[in-house]
Amino acid sequence: MAVVIVTGRGGAGKTTTTANLSAYFAGREYRALAIDGDLYLPNLGFHFALENVKYTVHSLLKDPSMDPEWAIYKHPETGVYVMPGSTNLQDVLGISPKRLRDIVEDMKYKFGVVFVDSPTGVPFDTLPTFEVANYQIIVVEIERSPIYSFEIMVKNEVEKLKALGDEYGLKIGVILNKIRESQDVVEDIIQAVEEDLNVPVLGAVPFDDTVPASINIGIPVISYRPRSYAGIAFRETGQILEEWMFG
């Protein structure tokens, strides 16, 4: 199974969600692979303390003859297999994103679940991977939009990204992230998404200061601080996602 994780705006917690859901499935004894598909601004490696490795997804894109296994690293604390990107500008220049599709398709048959961390906005870098994906998860941070304009935000963010998933026949879900002041209206927001857009909300994750601390140390919060608010919420979200995907 391949899951593409997207968001409409930077800072929503897309990569954090990718890392924590991968860690959840690894903890459930799935062979879980997280791939950094944000090819021009990759940072998935930071979430697993793998920002300075020899081979990356960019290495594979530049050299199609390279065995993809060379760019996969098993994170010791979580058991997640990670294919990080390179933050070196020279590695980013001259790559062909189309090969990412072939890598994801190949990895689908070697891992129980593959998460692809996509770029912010319309994910042109990873668009070819939609052809071989099964699921699309849209991560939404609602705090930076006034609650009274939530319907406009849905049209500008969720509906646009949902249209991509629909085009490729993917099953689509939404995760609300970094919830703070909007806590009192979360249920109304969930109802609006599920009833107006017919898209399930798989989880609602609160804002939690332990999350940046977990990124700094390179261990997803679900493993770093499993009893934190975010750790618990990501675990609950993972349980719902697992049931949604595998029954």
Buried (B, 14 or more C-beta within 10 A) or exposed (E): BBBBBBBBBEEBBBBBBBBBBBBBBBBBEBBBBBBBBBBEBBBBBBBBBBBEBEBBBBBBBBEEEEEBEBBBBEBEBBBBBBBBBBBEEEBBEEBEBEBBBBBBBEBBEEBBBBBBBBBBBBBEBBBBBBEBBBBBBBBBBBBEBEBEEBEEBBEBBBBBBBEBBEEBEBBBBBBBBBBEEBEEBBEEBBEBBEEEBEBBBBBBBBBBEBBEBBBEEBBBBBBBBBEBBBBBBBBBBBBBBBEEBEE
